[in-house]
Structure formats: C-alpha cells, structure tokens
Amino acid sequence: MRVSLQRRPAAADRLEQLTPYPFTVLGWSVDDIATTVAGLTANGVVFERFEGVEQDELGVWRSPGGARVAWFKDPDGNTLSLTQFRADYPRRHERR
C-alpha cells in the first residue's frame, strides 16, 4: 500500500474552519499491518494511542474477532485507520 501525505494547501485554498469528526472517517485494509505501520512511522506518521484500549508497541489494537487495527490522523485532524483482517476472513468481493 502506498499512502502519500501531501502538504496542506495554501491558505487561500483552505476552508475557514474544519471540525474533524470524532470517529474514523476513512480506512484501508492491508495485508501486513506491522510492516505498513512501521513504514508509515518511518515516514513521519504518528499513530494514535487511546486510553483504555490495549495496543501493542506499534499502536495496533487486536479486536475480539481477530482483526488488527491502527489509527492515525490526516493533516486536518481526521482519524484514518488501517485494518488487517484475519486470514480466514472473507474479502468483500468473496462475500455472498
């Protein structure tokens, strides 16, 4: 997966005010969350830590169903996520 974080637009191109939502607004499914998180971290992305949520050293949470999830913010403060589903989890195009 390739994610490119761009510089913020010039002041004339920005909204006057943006209030980010308090939940994940966009997420990506990845095959290897540890490698993806490590690569993004090496490029300056900071992953979120949440009080009361058990996360590993990379900031990855394991859901009760086995999916692994990590969150980060875009330059405007919106929460984005990466999810690695269990190997036996059917992909969207495989679901009936």
N, C-alpha and C positions, 0 to 999 in steps of 0.2 A: 504494500500500500504506500502511496506517495501522498503526503499532505504538505501543502505549501502555505506557509503563513506569510501573507503579504503585508507590506507597510500600510498603515492607515491612510485613507485618502486625505487629500488636502482639506483644510478647514472649510473651504467653500463647498466641498462635495459631501460633507457630513451632515447628519441630522442635528438639529439644535439640541435634542435630548433623546437619549435612548435608555429605557429601563429594561435591563435583561430580565427574562423570566427566571423564577426560582427553581426551575427543573431543567432536565436535559432537553435541548431543542433539536439536536441532530446527533446521530450516532452511526458508527461504521462497524460492520462485522469484520473481524480479522482472523487469520488462521493461527497466528502465533502472537499472543498479546504481550508476552515478555519481551520478545525481540522488537515489536513495534513500539512499546513504551520506552525501551532503552534507546532506540534510535531517535525518537522524538525528544526525549530528555537530553540526549547529546546535542540536539539542535536548539536547545533553549526552552522547550515546552515544559511547563511546571504542572505536575499532576496534583489534583485536589486530594485533600485528606479531610475526612468527615468524622467528627466526634461521635463515638458510639458505634462506628462501623469498623469491623475488623478488616484491615487491609494489610497486604504484605509489604515488603521493603520497597517495592516499586509503586505502591499505592493502588494495587489491584485487589478488588473485593471478589470473593467467591460466593455466588448466590446459592441458596438452598438447592436449586436444580442443577448446579454444577457449572453454570456459565461464569466466566471471569470478566469483570467489568472495571474499567478505569475512566476517570473523568478529568477533563481539563477545560480551560476557558479560552475562547477566542479573544482577539484584541478588544472587542466591545464588552466583554464580560459574560457572554452567553456560555452556558455549560454544554460541552460536547462530550461524547463518550466513544469508547472502543469496547467491543464485546467479542470475546472468544467463546463460542458455544461448544458444548460437549461434542466429541467426535460422532456420537450416535444421534445427535440432534438433527432432524431432517431440515435441509435448507428450504427456503421459501418456495423455490421452484419445484421442490420434490414433494411438498405437502399436498394432500388431497382434500 
